[in-house]
Amino acid sequence: MSDMMDDMEGGEGVVKKFMFVNRKAPHGTIYALEALEVVLISAAFDQDVSLVFADDGVYQLIKGVNTKGIEVKDFSKTYRALEGYDIEKLYVDKDSMEARGLTEDDLIVDVTVLDSAAMAALMADQDVVISC
Amino acid sequence: MPMVEVAGKSIEVDEEGYLTNLADWNQEVADYLAKEEKVDMTDAHWEVVNFLREYYDEYQIAPAVRVLTKAIAKKLGADKGNNKYLYELFPYGPAKQACKIAGLPKPTGCI
């Protein structure tokens, strides 16, 4: 598939910096799962994609989730597949993480923890920021 | 939702023939789905189908074809992790056809 796309575009296409900012808890609303699907689809277009987890969005990455009781799919494991999709820029807001009593060891994937100044700078550097 | 009959059991599929419930999958169902896809299952086909089921179990998604190819190359070697090998086994697309036979949903991130 990617070979075909390369042929159609005649080599390098336009690469933009896309940032998806996840701010909501994983379950209860569809935002987290939908954002994850959009991210996986965006990988097909060879864009520069980064993900931010802030506020309750930090809970999307928490280890040891069991969703049996609420009868929804546990998609937390899917964040571990992102590496295979060449999406490796995952950022967590330091204050949000600490306010919830969490550390990097509680998260299912490797992330870069940023303070609010560094996060603001990173956001300012994007072409497109999508808040989920 | 359409239903199909496999070995005396009624199984729900979506409009494109993918299983609705992952748990309905077994070898007989896989053989049925393969027949529908006109794929003659060999050990090489099963290797890919089983790989996909393991991938789904680990990550809870059906991989896009590019990701599948790369993951197979890593686990089973470059002679199997390439488009030519996989398209010979599954002419209408390894991710699409092999996922269907493996009882998985249609791959995310596939156009």
gemmi code that builds the backbone of each chain (N, CA, C; Angstrom):
import gemmi

chains = {
    "A": [
        ("MET", (0.824, -1.207, 0.000), (0.000, 0.000, 0.000), (0.862, 1.261, 0.000)),
        ("SER", (1.834, 1.279, 0.901), (2.649, 2.483, 0.995), (3.466, 2.684, -0.283)),
        ("ASP", (3.853, 1.550, -0.893), (4.603, 1.652, -2.156), (3.762, 2.343, -3.230)),
        ("MET", (2.482, 1.947, -3.283), (1.570, 2.519, -4.256), (1.421, 4.023, -4.038)),
        ("MET", (1.297, 4.402, -2.754), (1.111, 5.821, -2.445), (2.340, 6.630, -2.842)),
        ("ASP", (3.509, 6.035, -2.587), (4.744, 6.720, -2.957), (4.782, 6.981, -4.458)),
        ("ASP", (4.366, 5.958, -5.225), (4.370, 6.100, -6.678), (3.441, 7.228, -7.117)),
        ("MET", (2.262, 7.281, -6.495), (1.277, 8.283, -6.890), (1.761, 9.698, -6.573)),
        ("GLU", (2.446, 9.807, -5.448), (2.888, 11.135, -5.045), (4.199, 11.530, -5.711)),
        ("GLY", (4.796, 10.576, -6.387), (6.076, 10.828, -7.028), (7.151, 11.138, -6.002)),
        ("GLY", (7.211, 10.308, -4.959), (8.247, 10.469, -3.937), (7.705, 11.146, -2.696)),
        ("GLU", (8.425, 12.123, -2.194), (8.075, 12.758, -0.924), (6.833, 13.628, -1.044)),
        ("GLY", (5.858, 13.397, -0.168), (4.688, 14.258, -0.109), (4.925, 15.359, 0.904)),
        ("VAL", (3.873, 16.119, 1.183), (3.972, 17.176, 2.185), (3.840, 16.547, 3.571)),
        ("VAL", (4.781, 16.834, 4.436), (4.714, 16.311, 5.799), (4.418, 17.460, 6.760)),
        ("LYS", (3.301, 17.302, 7.481), (2.934, 18.315, 8.473), (3.056, 17.737, 9.874)),
        ("LYS", (3.213, 18.637, 10.819), (3.280, 18.220, 12.219), (1.877, 18.217, 12.815)),
        ("PHE", (1.391, 17.018, 13.098), (0.067, 16.854, 13.700), (0.209, 16.487, 15.164)),
        ("MET", (-0.517, 17.185, 16.021), (-0.513, 16.824, 17.434), (-1.939, 16.527, 17.891)),
        ("PHE", (-2.089, 15.391, 18.545), (-3.384, 15.017, 19.120), (-3.290, 15.146, 20.636)),
        ("VAL", (-4.128, 16.014, 21.192), (-4.090, 16.262, 22.639), (-5.256, 15.534, 23.306)),
        ("ASN", (-4.910, 14.506, 24.071), (-5.929, 13.691, 24.739), (-6.137, 14.188, 26.165)),
        ("ARG", (-7.357, 14.637, 26.463), (-7.621, 15.231, 27.773), (-8.683, 14.490, 28.581)),
        ("LYS", (-9.258, 13.442, 28.002), (-10.388, 12.792, 28.690), (-10.048, 11.382, 29.148)),
        ("ALA", (-10.704, 10.926, 30.200), (-10.533, 9.559, 30.694), (-10.894, 8.573, 29.575)),
        ("PRO", (-10.286, 7.380, 29.579), (-10.436, 6.462, 28.444), (-11.867, 5.995, 28.184)),
        ("HIS", (-12.626, 5.739, 29.237), (-13.961, 5.183, 29.032), (-15.008, 6.177, 29.520)),
        ("GLY", (-16.252, 5.933, 29.157), (-17.316, 6.863, 29.544), (-17.690, 7.741, 28.366)),
        ("THR", (-16.711, 8.169, 27.593), (-16.988, 8.843, 26.324), (-16.173, 8.133, 25.244)),
        ("ILE", (-16.482, 8.438, 23.997), (-15.843, 7.751, 22.871), (-14.562, 8.470, 22.418)),
        ("TYR", (-14.272, 9.636, 23.021), (-13.167, 10.477, 22.549), (-11.817, 9.749, 22.460)),
        ("ALA", (-11.444, 9.043, 23.520), (-10.111, 8.424, 23.561), (-9.958, 7.385, 22.460)),
        ("LEU", (-10.960, 6.519, 22.327), (-10.889, 5.456, 21.318), (-10.907, 6.037, 19.902)),
        ("GLU", (-11.759, 7.026, 19.680), (-11.834, 7.652, 18.353), (-10.518, 8.349, 18.003)),
        ("ALA", (-9.938, 9.028, 18.981), (-8.660, 9.708, 18.746), (-7.593, 8.687, 18.366)),
        ("LEU", (-7.578, 7.568, 19.062), (-6.600, 6.521, 18.784), (-6.757, 5.988, 17.360)),
        ("GLU", (-8.009, 5.816, 16.926), (-8.238, 5.327, 15.568), (-7.766, 6.336, 14.525)),
        ("VAL", (-8.024, 7.603, 14.779), (-7.590, 8.643, 13.842), (-6.059, 8.653, 13.760)),
        ("VAL", (-5.417, 8.484, 14.913), (-3.954, 8.454, 14.956), (-3.419, 7.283, 14.123)),
        ("LEU", (-4.045, 6.120, 14.267), (-3.598, 4.943, 13.515), (-3.789, 5.157, 12.009)),
        ("ILE", (-4.893, 5.808, 11.643), (-5.140, 6.082, 10.228), (-4.136, 7.109, 9.700)),
        ("SER", (-3.846, 8.109, 10.525), (-2.913, 9.159, 10.090), (-1.538, 8.570, 9.768)),
        ("ALA", (-1.212, 7.456, 10.408), (0.093, 6.823, 10.174), (0.250, 6.398, 8.719)),
        ("ALA", (-0.881, 6.098, 8.073), (-0.832, 5.666, 6.673), (-0.376, 6.791, 5.750)),
        ("PHE", (-0.459, 8.038, 6.216), (-0.124, 9.170, 5.362), (1.267, 9.747, 5.636)),
        ("ASP", (2.052, 8.994, 6.409), (3.439, 9.364, 6.678), (3.594, 10.800, 7.174)),
        ("GLN", (2.783, 11.169, 8.157), (2.884, 12.507, 8.727), (3.692, 12.478, 10.018)),
        ("ASP", (4.096, 13.645, 10.471), (4.844, 13.767, 11.722), (3.819, 13.896, 12.864)),
        ("VAL", (3.528, 12.769, 13.487), (2.430, 12.719, 14.462), (2.968, 12.638, 15.884)),
        ("SER", (2.411, 13.482, 16.754), (2.733, 13.324, 18.165), (1.446, 13.314, 18.992)),
        ("LEU", (1.510, 12.644, 20.131), (0.358, 12.522, 21.026), (0.693, 13.136, 22.368)),
        ("VAL", (-0.273, 13.874, 22.895), (-0.110, 14.442, 24.230), (-1.213, 13.874, 25.127)),
        ("PHE", (-0.842, 13.564, 26.349), (-1.816, 13.100, 27.330), (-1.785, 14.071, 28.503)),
        ("ALA", (-2.895, 14.794, 28.685), (-2.972, 15.794, 29.743), (-4.316, 15.659, 30.461)),
        ("ASP", (-4.436, 16.313, 31.611), (-5.633, 16.205, 32.457), (-5.979, 14.715, 32.662)),
        ("ASP", (-7.287, 14.353, 32.577), (-7.673, 12.953, 32.775), (-7.200, 12.050, 31.622)),
        ("GLY", (-6.724, 12.658, 30.553), (-6.181, 11.882, 29.437), (-5.016, 10.996, 29.843)),
        ("VAL", (-4.355, 11.362, 30.920), (-3.242, 10.542, 31.421), (-3.730, 9.132, 31.761)),
        ("TYR", (-4.980, 9.041, 32.199), (-5.535, 7.726, 32.567), (-5.624, 6.775, 31.367)),
        ("GLN", (-5.581, 7.316, 30.146), (-5.631, 6.440, 28.963), (-4.439, 5.502, 28.915)),
        ("LEU", (-3.338, 5.913, 29.526), (-2.097, 5.140, 29.423), (-1.827, 4.255, 30.639)),
        ("ILE", (-2.784, 4.196, 31.542), (-2.511, 3.502, 32.784), (-2.427, 1.979, 32.576)),
        ("LYS", (-1.500, 1.373, 33.314), (-1.275, -0.086, 33.240), (-2.360, -0.846, 33.996)),
        ("GLY", (-2.520, -2.118, 33.650), (-3.347, -3.023, 34.455), (-4.827, -2.703, 34.442)),
        ("VAL", (-5.314, -2.241, 33.286), (-6.734, -1.916, 33.167), (-7.553, -3.208, 33.022)),
        ("ASN", (-8.709, -3.242, 33.638), (-9.637, -4.350, 33.439), (-11.025, -3.776, 33.187)),
        ("THR", (-11.499, -3.936, 31.941), (-12.773, -3.304, 31.564), (-13.937, -4.290, 31.573)),
        ("LYS", (-13.689, -5.501, 32.068), (-14.758, -6.529, 32.040), (-16.043, -6.014, 32.685)),
        ("GLY", (-15.913, -5.353, 33.845), (-17.076, -4.903, 34.609), (-17.950, -3.920, 33.859)),
        ("ILE", (-17.354, -3.113, 32.960), (-18.162, -2.126, 32.235), (-18.413, -2.558, 30.795)),
        ("GLU", (-17.972, -3.789, 30.477), (-18.271, -4.408, 29.179), (-17.906, -3.538, 27.980)),
        ("VAL", (-16.721, -2.932, 28.028), (-16.204, -2.257, 26.838), (-14.823, -2.827, 26.548)),
        ("LYS", (-14.363, -2.575, 25.331), (-13.062, -3.087, 24.919), (-11.949, -2.347, 25.670)),
        ("ASP", (-10.953, -3.112, 26.142), (-9.774, -2.486, 26.748), (-8.776, -2.192, 25.630)),
        ("PHE", (-8.765, -0.926, 25.168), (-7.862, -0.584, 24.059), (-6.531, -0.041, 24.564)),
        ("SER", (-6.276, -0.120, 25.883), (-5.014, 0.440, 26.385), (-3.806, -0.289, 25.780)),
        ("LYS", (-3.987, -1.580, 25.479), (-2.885, -2.336, 24.867), (-2.516, -1.785, 23.489)),
        ("THR", (-3.469, -1.142, 22.842), (-3.231, -0.659, 21.480), (-2.184, 0.459, 21.451)),
        ("TYR", (-2.038, 1.189, 22.556), (-1.001, 2.233, 22.585), (0.384, 1.621, 22.391)),
        ("ARG", (0.518, 0.344, 22.778), (1.798, -0.332, 22.607), (2.067, -0.690, 21.142)),
        ("ALA", (1.025, -0.673, 20.314), (1.205, -0.964, 18.888), (1.673, 0.269, 18.116)),
        ("LEU", (1.595, 1.438, 18.727), (1.914, 2.680, 18.008), (3.343, 2.672, 17.463)),
        ("GLU", (4.238, 2.070, 18.217), (5.641, 2.002, 17.786), (5.751, 1.328, 16.409)),
        ("GLY", (4.982, 0.258, 16.224), (4.975, -0.452, 14.943), (4.437, 0.401, 13.804)),
        ("TYR", (3.630, 1.412, 14.140), (3.091, 2.352, 13.162), (4.013, 3.572, 13.011)),
        ("ASP", (5.210, 3.490, 13.587), (6.184, 4.590, 13.565), (5.677, 5.858, 14.234)),
        ("ILE", (4.818, 5.692, 15.224), (4.376, 6.834, 16.025), (5.040, 6.692, 17.389)),
        ("GLU", (6.081, 7.480, 17.588), (6.897, 7.264, 18.782), (7.003, 8.512, 19.661)),
        ("LYS", (6.275, 9.575, 19.258), (6.336, 10.814, 20.039), (5.139, 10.894, 20.966)),
        ("LEU", (5.310, 10.391, 22.161), (4.239, 10.412, 23.152), (4.676, 11.284, 24.322)),
        ("TYR", (3.864, 12.291, 24.622), (4.209, 13.233, 25.686), (3.140, 13.239, 26.768)),
        ("VAL", (3.583, 13.324, 28.005), (2.649, 13.406, 29.126), (2.902, 14.704, 29.883)),
        ("ASP", (1.822, 15.374, 30.240), (1.920, 16.607, 31.012), (2.267, 16.267, 32.466)),
        ("LYS", (3.368, 16.854, 32.909), (3.920, 16.512, 34.232), (2.929, 16.816, 35.367)),
        ("ASP", (2.357, 18.005, 35.345), (1.440, 18.396, 36.427), (0.218, 17.470, 36.479)),
        ("SER", (-0.323, 17.122, 35.290), (-1.506, 16.254, 35.248), (-1.182, 14.891, 35.846)),
        ("MET", (0.008, 14.374, 35.489), (0.415, 13.061, 35.970), (0.580, 13.084, 37.495)),
        ("GLU", (1.300, 14.092, 37.967), (1.575, 14.157, 39.405), (0.314, 14.431, 40.225)),
        ("ALA", (-0.569, 15.259, 39.679), (-1.812, 15.569, 40.397), (-2.664, 14.324, 40.614)),
        ("ARG", (-2.443, 13.294, 39.762), (-3.215, 12.055, 39.885), (-2.423, 10.964, 40.601)),
        ("GLY", (-1.328, 11.356, 41.205), (-0.532, 10.396, 41.984), (0.143, 9.341, 41.134)),
        ("LEU", (0.412, 9.664, 39.858), (0.998, 8.676, 38.955), (2.454, 9.008, 38.646)),
        ("THR", (3.213, 7.966, 38.269), (4.573, 8.166, 37.772), (4.669, 7.457, 36.421)),
        ("GLU", (5.799, 7.634, 35.744), (6.006, 6.962, 34.454), (5.878, 5.453, 34.563)),
        ("ASP", (6.228, 4.909, 35.747), (6.148, 3.457, 35.944), (4.718, 2.926, 35.909)),
        ("ASP", (3.742, 3.818, 36.076), (2.341, 3.390, 36.051), (1.796, 3.334, 34.626)),
        ("LEU", (2.596, 3.745, 33.641), (2.092, 3.881, 32.270), (2.504, 2.691, 31.406)),
        ("ILE", (1.642, 2.345, 30.449), (1.790, 1.136, 29.643), (2.837, 1.293, 28.530)),
        ("VAL", (3.196, 2.535, 28.202), (4.202, 2.783, 27.158), (5.256, 3.771, 27.675)),
        ("ASP", (6.385, 3.827, 26.965), (7.410, 4.827, 27.288), (6.957, 6.192, 26.791)),
        ("VAL", (7.065, 7.185, 27.646), (6.641, 8.531, 27.261), (7.725, 9.538, 27.639)),
        ("THR", (7.587, 10.749, 27.097), (8.420, 11.860, 27.528), (7.546, 12.764, 28.391)),
        ("VAL", (7.992, 13.023, 29.613), (7.215, 13.871, 30.509), (7.702, 15.312, 30.355)),
        ("LEU", (6.759, 16.230, 30.109), (7.122, 17.630, 29.890), (6.418, 18.539, 30.896)),
        ("ASP", (7.113, 19.575, 31.348), (6.435, 20.572, 32.179), (5.651, 21.507, 31.256)),
        ("SER", (4.834, 22.379, 31.846), (3.907, 23.143, 31.008), (4.614, 24.090, 30.045)),
        ("ALA", (5.768, 24.608, 30.430), (6.497, 25.508, 29.519), (6.986, 24.753, 28.287)),
        ("ALA", (7.551, 23.568, 28.516), (8.042, 22.751, 27.397), (6.887, 22.292, 26.512)),
        ("MET", (5.760, 21.966, 27.150), (4.576, 21.529, 26.401), (4.054, 22.664, 25.528)),
        ("ALA", (4.007, 23.856, 26.073), (3.519, 25.016, 25.319), (4.409, 25.281, 24.108)),
        ("ALA", (5.704, 25.145, 24.305), (6.645, 25.362, 23.209), (6.438, 24.321, 22.110)),
        ("LEU", (6.233, 23.077, 22.531), (6.013, 21.990, 21.571), (4.730, 22.216, 20.781)),
        ("MET", (3.689, 22.658, 21.470), (2.403, 22.921, 20.800), (2.539, 24.052, 19.788)),
        ("ALA", (3.283, 25.069, 20.171), (3.464, 26.241, 19.287), (4.190, 25.847, 18.000)),
        ("ASP", (4.930, 24.753, 18.066), (5.746, 24.306, 16.946), (4.954, 23.445, 15.930)),
        ("GLN", (3.668, 23.119, 16.266), (2.896, 22.219, 15.415), (2.218, 22.960, 14.257)),
        ("ASP", (1.928, 22.211, 13.177), (1.100, 22.761, 12.099), (-0.374, 22.601, 12.437)),
        ("VAL", (-0.728, 21.467, 13.022), (-2.122, 21.187, 13.349), (-2.188, 20.609, 14.762)),
        ("VAL", (-3.058, 21.165, 15.600), (-3.266, 20.621, 16.937), (-4.747, 20.229, 17.052)),
        ("ILE", (-4.974, 18.954, 17.363), (-6.348, 18.477, 17.481), (-6.592, 18.078, 18.929)),
        ("SER", (-7.564, 18.721, 19.547), (-7.864, 18.438, 20.947), (-8.996, 17.437, 21.017)),
        ("CYS", (-8.744, 16.351, 21.780), (-9.742, 15.274, 21.842), (-10.236, 15.131, 23.269)),
    ],
    "B": [
        ("MET", (-28.177, -7.942, 10.943), (-26.852, -8.494, 10.581), (-27.013, -9.857, 9.887)),
        ("PRO", (-26.241, -10.076, 8.829), (-26.314, -11.386, 8.162), (-25.781, -12.512, 9.055)),
        ("MET", (-26.313, -13.700, 8.825), (-25.836, -14.864, 9.561), (-25.279, -15.876, 8.568)),
        ("VAL", (-24.272, -16.622, 8.991), (-23.790, -17.737, 8.167), (-23.872, -19.016, 9.002)),
        ("GLU", (-23.993, -20.137, 8.296), (-24.129, -21.434, 8.950), (-22.810, -22.189, 8.820)),
        ("VAL", (-22.164, -22.482, 9.946), (-20.920, -23.264, 9.907), (-21.048, -24.440, 10.868)),
        ("ALA", (-20.900, -25.637, 10.328), (-20.959, -26.871, 11.115), (-22.186, -26.879, 12.027)),
        ("GLY", (-23.346, -26.504, 11.443), (-24.595, -26.562, 12.190), (-24.806, -25.413, 13.172)),
        ("LYS", (-23.873, -24.446, 13.179), (-23.998, -23.329, 14.118), (-24.187, -22.022, 13.349)),
        ("SER", (-25.076, -21.193, 13.840), (-25.309, -19.903, 13.204), (-24.333, -18.868, 13.754)),
        ("ILE", (-23.660, -18.155, 12.824), (-22.663, -17.174, 13.248), (-22.950, -15.843, 12.580)),
        ("GLU", (-22.843, -14.769, 13.386), (-23.146, -13.436, 12.881), (-21.916, -12.825, 12.219)),
        ("VAL", (-22.124, -12.261, 11.019), (-21.038, -11.545, 10.329), (-21.543, -10.164, 9.915)),
        ("ASP", (-20.609, -9.257, 9.591), (-21.058, -7.939, 9.127), (-21.297, -7.983, 7.616)),
        ("GLU", (-21.653, -6.850, 7.033), (-22.036, -6.837, 5.618), (-20.885, -7.197, 4.687)),
        ("GLU", (-19.645, -7.131, 5.194), (-18.506, -7.516, 4.358), (-17.990, -8.921, 4.689)),
        ("GLY", (-18.668, -9.597, 5.627), (-18.309, -10.977, 5.928), (-17.331, -11.169, 7.073)),
        ("TYR", (-16.994, -10.074, 7.763), (-16.126, -10.210, 8.948), (-16.966, -10.677, 10.141)),
        ("LEU", (-16.369, -11.519, 10.982), (-17.090, -11.987, 12.165), (-17.454, -10.801, 13.059)),
        ("THR", (-18.646, -10.848, 13.616), (-19.064, -9.809, 14.558), (-18.458, -10.076, 15.933)),
        ("ASN", (-18.456, -11.347, 16.320), (-17.898, -11.722, 17.617), (-16.631, -12.544, 17.446)),
        ("LEU", (-15.538, -11.999, 17.940), (-14.258, -12.689, 17.900), (-14.344, -14.098, 18.471)),
        ("ALA", (-15.163, -14.233, 19.508), (-15.242, -15.493, 20.247), (-15.867, -16.614, 19.412)),
        ("ASP", (-16.536, -16.255, 18.299), (-17.136, -17.280, 17.440), (-16.104, -18.035, 16.621)),
        ("TRP", (-14.871, -17.557, 16.627), (-13.856, -18.116, 15.733), (-13.372, -19.496, 16.198)),
        ("ASN", (-13.235, -20.406, 15.277), (-12.506, -21.652, 15.504), (-11.993, -22.119, 14.146)),
        ("GLN", (-11.332, -23.258, 14.127), (-10.712, -23.704, 12.884), (-11.737, -23.928, 11.774)),
        ("GLU", (-12.889, -24.484, 12.149), (-13.942, -24.727, 11.138), (-14.440, -23.411, 10.548)),
        ("VAL", (-14.603, -22.407, 11.408), (-15.050, -21.091, 10.936), (-13.993, -20.501, 10.005)),
        ("ALA", (-12.727, -20.660, 10.371), (-11.638, -20.155, 9.532), (-11.659, -20.831, 8.158)),
        ("ASP", (-11.867, -22.152, 8.160), (-11.931, -22.882, 6.889), (-13.092, -22.383, 6.027)),
        ("TYR", (-14.232, -22.111, 6.680), (-15.391, -21.596, 5.968), (-15.078, -20.228, 5.351)),
        ("LEU", (-14.499, -19.326, 6.169), (-14.196, -17.968, 5.692), (-13.165, -18.006, 4.562)),
        ("ALA", (-12.216, -18.922, 4.676), (-11.193, -19.072, 3.632), (-11.834, -19.508, 2.325)),
        ("LYS", (-12.792, -20.426, 2.415), (-13.488, -20.915, 1.231), (-14.252, -19.773, 0.559)),
        ("GLU", (-14.908, -18.969, 1.364), (-15.625, -17.800, 0.857), (-14.676, -16.852, 0.115)),
        ("GLU", (-13.451, -16.757, 0.610), (-12.443, -15.867, 0.013), (-11.694, -16.562, -1.122)),
        ("LYS", (-12.039, -17.835, -1.377), (-11.362, -18.667, -2.388), (-9.860, -18.790, -2.110)),
        ("VAL", (-9.546, -18.945, -0.823), (-8.159, -19.160, -0.416), (-8.017, -20.608, 0.026)),
        ("ASP", (-7.047, -21.307, -0.562), (-6.772, -22.692, -0.221), (-5.761, -22.701, 0.924)),
        ("MET", (-6.222, -23.001, 2.114), (-5.359, -22.854, 3.298), (-4.249, -23.909, 3.354)),
        ("THR", (-3.009, -23.431, 3.423), (-1.847, -24.297, 3.620), (-1.199, -23.912, 4.952)),
        ("ASP", (-0.144, -24.636, 5.317), (0.558, -24.294, 6.561), (1.048, -22.847, 6.535)),
        ("ALA", (1.469, -22.393, 5.340), (1.969, -21.019, 5.211), (0.854, -20.012, 5.491)),
        ("HIS", (-0.371, -20.323, 5.012), (-1.515, -19.445, 5.296), (-1.817, -19.431, 6.789)),
        ("TRP", (-1.812, -20.617, 7.374), (-2.115, -20.705, 8.817), (-1.111, -19.937, 9.650)),
        ("GLU", (0.146, -19.960, 9.195), (1.183, -19.246, 9.946), (0.828, -17.752, 10.042)),
        ("VAL", (0.370, -17.187, 8.920), (0.005, -15.765, 8.906), (-1.262, -15.523, 9.726)),
        ("VAL", (-2.246, -16.402, 9.564), (-3.504, -16.260, 10.305), (-3.240, -16.343, 11.809)),
        ("ASN", (-2.433, -17.311, 12.223), (-2.120, -17.440, 13.645), (-1.314, -16.255, 14.149)),
        ("PHE", (-0.429, -15.739, 13.293), (0.342, -14.550, 13.664), (-0.602, -13.378, 13.936)),
        ("LEU", (-1.587, -13.213, 13.046), (-2.550, -12.118, 13.215), (-3.348, -12.258, 14.498)),
        ("ARG", (-3.725, -13.488, 14.833), (-4.487, -13.684, 16.078), (-3.641, -13.331, 17.299)),
        ("GLU", (-2.361, -13.705, 17.243), (-1.458, -13.348, 18.348), (-1.284, -11.838, 18.431)),
        ("TYR", (-1.152, -11.188, 17.260), (-0.999, -9.735, 17.225), (-2.232, -9.074, 17.841)),
        ("TYR", (-3.406, -9.552, 17.476), (-4.638, -8.976, 18.008), (-4.725, -9.166, 19.514)),
        ("ASP", (-4.330, -10.355, 19.951), (-4.375, -10.643, 21.376), (-3.466, -9.679, 22.148)),
        ("GLU", (-2.336, -9.360, 21.548), (-1.374, -8.490, 22.230), (-1.757, -7.010, 22.170)),
        ("TYR", (-2.277, -6.567, 21.017), (-2.494, -5.124, 20.827), (-3.963, -4.715, 20.661)),
        ("GLN", (-4.867, -5.676, 20.537), (-6.309, -5.395, 20.416), (-6.697, -4.663, 19.140)),
        ("ILE", (-5.842, -4.739, 18.119), (-6.227, -4.217, 16.800), (-5.726, -5.164, 15.716)),
        ("ALA", (-6.366, -5.077, 14.556), (-5.853, -5.751, 13.371), (-4.892, -4.779, 12.697)),
        ("PRO", (-3.651, -5.185, 12.446), (-2.655, -4.240, 11.931), (-2.893, -3.837, 10.479)),
        ("ALA", (-2.456, -2.628, 10.138), (-2.429, -2.199, 8.741), (-1.395, -3.056, 8.013)),
        ("VAL", (-1.538, -3.161, 6.702), (-0.708, -4.098, 5.939), (0.792, -3.802, 6.098)),
        ("ARG", (1.148, -2.534, 6.115), (2.552, -2.149, 6.244), (3.119, -2.602, 7.597)),
        ("VAL", (2.269, -2.474, 8.621), (2.683, -2.841, 9.974), (2.771, -4.367, 10.106)),
        ("LEU", (1.815, -5.043, 9.480), (1.822, -6.509, 9.481), (3.091, -7.043, 8.812)),
        ("THR", (3.400, -6.488, 7.643), (4.579, -6.931, 6.895), (5.844, -6.782, 7.739)),
        ("LYS", (5.960, -5.643, 8.385), (7.138, -5.366, 9.211), (7.211, -6.310, 10.414)),
        ("ALA", (6.064, -6.537, 11.038), (6.036, -7.398, 12.227), (6.360, -8.843, 11.857)),
        ("ILE", (5.880, -9.287, 10.695), (6.178, -10.654, 10.250), (7.660, -10.792, 9.921)),
        ("ALA", (8.221, -9.762, 9.272), (9.657, -9.793, 8.955), (10.471, -9.956, 10.234)),
        ("LYS", (10.035, -9.267, 11.268), (10.760, -9.288, 12.533), (10.669, -10.669, 13.183)),
        ("LYS", (9.477, -11.279, 13.104), (9.299, -12.541, 13.821), (9.632, -13.767, 12.976)),
        ("LEU", (9.249, -13.757, 11.698), (9.398, -14.962, 10.880), (10.480, -14.829, 9.811)),
        ("GLY", (11.095, -13.663, 9.694), (12.173, -13.482, 8.723), (11.747, -12.673, 7.514)),
        ("ALA", (12.717, -12.064, 6.858), (12.449, -11.166, 5.732), (11.879, -11.908, 4.522)),
        ("ASP", (12.170, -13.225, 4.408), (11.641, -13.977, 3.260), (10.120, -14.126, 3.348)),
        ("LYS", (9.558, -13.921, 4.554), (8.095, -13.978, 4.708), (7.499, -12.595, 4.938)),
        ("GLY", (8.281, -11.706, 5.505), (7.781, -10.369, 5.780), (7.955, -9.445, 4.604)),
        ("ASN", (7.398, -9.801, 3.462), (7.451, -8.887, 2.311), (6.146, -9.004, 1.527)),
        ("ASN", (5.854, -7.957, 0.749), (4.574, -7.891, 0.040), (4.374, -9.056, -0.923)),
        ("LYS", (5.435, -9.449, -1.609), (5.307, -10.493, -2.629), (4.819, -11.794, -1.998)),
        ("TYR", (5.501, -12.219, -0.942), (5.139, -13.458, -0.251), (3.690, -13.401, 0.262)),
        ("LEU", (3.345, -12.292, 0.908), (2.029, -12.187, 1.542), (0.903, -12.066, 0.514)),
        ("TYR", (1.165, -11.367, -0.589), (0.135, -11.241, -1.625), (-0.018, -12.528, -2.423)),
        ("GLU", (1.023, -13.354, -2.475), (0.873, -14.658, -3.117), (-0.063, -15.538, -2.290)),
        ("LEU", (0.053, -15.427, -0.974), (-0.826, -16.216, -0.098), (-2.251, -15.664, -0.097)),
        ("PHE", (-2.352, -14.331, -0.046), (-3.666, -13.671, 0.053), (-3.765, -12.597, -1.033)),
        ("PRO", (-4.181, -13.007, -2.241), (-4.114, -12.112, -3.409), (-4.926, -10.825, -3.248)),
        ("TYR", (-6.018, -10.874, -2.476), (-6.826, -9.655, -2.350), (-6.402, -8.804, -1.155)),
        ("GLY", (-5.167, -8.968, -0.721), (-4.664, -8.143, 0.385), (-4.507, -8.955, 1.650)),
        ("PRO", (-3.277, -9.085, 2.123), (-3.010, -9.883, 3.318), (-3.745, -9.371, 4.550)),
        ("ALA", (-3.769, -8.064, 4.751), (-4.408, -7.548, 5.962), (-5.906, -7.818, 5.898)),
        ("LYS", (-6.495, -7.521, 4.743), (-7.930, -7.665, 4.605), (-8.368, -9.134, 4.624)),
        ("GLN", (-7.764, -9.931, 3.728), (-8.201, -11.324, 3.602), (-7.792, -12.178, 4.796)),
        ("ALA", (-6.538, -12.042, 5.206), (-6.053, -12.874, 6.302), (-6.741, -12.486, 7.609)),
        ("CYS", (-7.023, -11.186, 7.781), (-7.748, -10.747, 8.985), (-9.128, -11.364, 9.023)),
        ("LYS", (-9.795, -11.386, 7.872), (-11.146, -11.954, 7.833), (-11.106, -13.427, 8.224)),
        ("ILE", (-10.160, -14.160, 7.649), (-10.051, -15.591, 7.947), (-9.681, -15.808, 9.418)),
        ("ALA", (-8.905, -14.876, 9.974), (-8.497, -14.980, 11.377), (-9.619, -14.552, 12.332)),
        ("GLY", (-10.737, -14.111, 11.759), (-11.883, -13.732, 12.595), (-11.755, -12.364, 13.221)),
        ("LEU", (-10.814, -11.557, 12.718), (-10.586, -10.225, 13.286), (-11.418, -9.185, 12.547)),
        ("PRO", (-11.577, -7.997, 13.153), (-12.237, -6.918, 12.417), (-11.361, -6.435, 11.263)),
        ("LYS", (-11.954, -5.630, 10.402), (-11.202, -5.033, 9.295), (-10.098, -4.145, 9.880)),
        ("PRO", (-8.894, -4.210, 9.301), (-7.773, -3.478, 9.894), (-8.014, -1.980, 10.021)),
        ("THR", (-7.545, -1.437, 11.122), (-7.594, 0.005, 11.336), (-6.440, 0.635, 10.570)),
        ("GLY", (-6.703, 1.732, 9.921), (-5.625, 2.391, 9.198), (-5.380, 1.799, 7.832)),
        ("CYS", (-6.361, 1.065, 7.325), (-6.240, 0.528, 5.971), (-7.253, 1.247, 5.100)),
        ("ILE", (-6.843, 1.662, 3.919), (-7.757, 2.441, 3.081), (-8.391, 1.526, 2.038)),
    ],
}
model = gemmi.Model(1)
for chain_id, residues in chains.items():
    chain = gemmi.Chain(chain_id)
    for i, (resn, *xyz) in enumerate(residues, 1):
        res = gemmi.Residue()
        res.name, res.seqid = resn, gemmi.SeqId(i, " ")
        for name, pos in zip(("N", "CA", "C"), xyz):
            atom = gemmi.Atom()
            atom.name, atom.element = name, gemmi.Element(name[0])
            atom.pos, atom.b_iso = gemmi.Position(*pos), 0.0
            res.add_atom(atom)
        chain.add_residue(res)
    model.add_chain(chain)
structure = gemmi.Structure()
structure.add_model(model)
structure.setup_entities()
